[in-house]
């Protein structure tokens, strides 16, 4: 199953499917076999980068609507 990424309004980023998550040093997180996980967008989780539901109590608001991105500019 390909990875599905859902940006939830005023909430988290949900990943479902076959994926791996790495830190900036290329160390892989041990996800204990999970095929679905939520990542924090509000910045208040005590379990970053994973969501702990803090967005519900911090007043985090963000509406996201799918749109077409412009093509990337050529690298010079």
C-alpha angles and dihedrals in degrees: 000000000000118000116271116202119194123188105208118211110252088355147067139315109255120207120194130175132025111350145132127211123212134185122232091273092057093254110147120230114234101234093182093234097307116159094188129044139158125228124208119252100168096063094228101097116122087210101053132209085026124072118249096178095262090134088074093063102034099062093245110173128183128149115203124192122182114249141165116267122218115253113270116266115247115261112245 
